[in-house]
Amino acid sequence: MPREASARQGFRGLAVVSLLLVLAGVIGYFVVVFRFAAWLPSVRNDAVPNWILVALGLGLAILAIRRAPTARTPKVLLGVDVVLAVLFAAMLYVIPVVPAATGPALGASAPDFALLDQSGNTVRLSDLRGAPVLLVFYRGHW
């Protein structure tokens, strides 16, 4: 009986390690993005190393359940792991999706507008018809 108890304890430990791996994958993504995104801009869009940690964590939780099918702790921690993975996926791929915006058709003339130039004079786009014009839209810092 003591051997069976120590085996269950080992599988509980395996399940806890699985939770730690999932947490490391999720939290590690945000740490890397907030600390190193300026130097590594692709990190924000490519969370592959983080997903590998999450997948390893889920795999360990499943292994813990297979080795100790009657234990509740691995099942509960697998549930927590799955919820964290789904929330992580939602934060990365569902929430930041920008809805499609309508705009003028490609090749259509730009609508007329008026802006102030560097001297404070009003300039209309219609005043520049027939001359080459370069429109630059600066979105700002994001």
Secondary structure as UniProt FT lines:
FT   HELIX           2..36
FT   TURN            37..39
FT   HELIX           41..44
FT   HELIX           48..67
FT   TURN            69..70
FT   HELIX           73..89
FT   HELIX           90..94
FT   TURN            95..96
FT   TURN            106..107
FT   STRAND          114..116
FT   TURN            118..119
FT   STRAND          122..124
FT   HELIX           125..128
FT   TURN            129..130
//
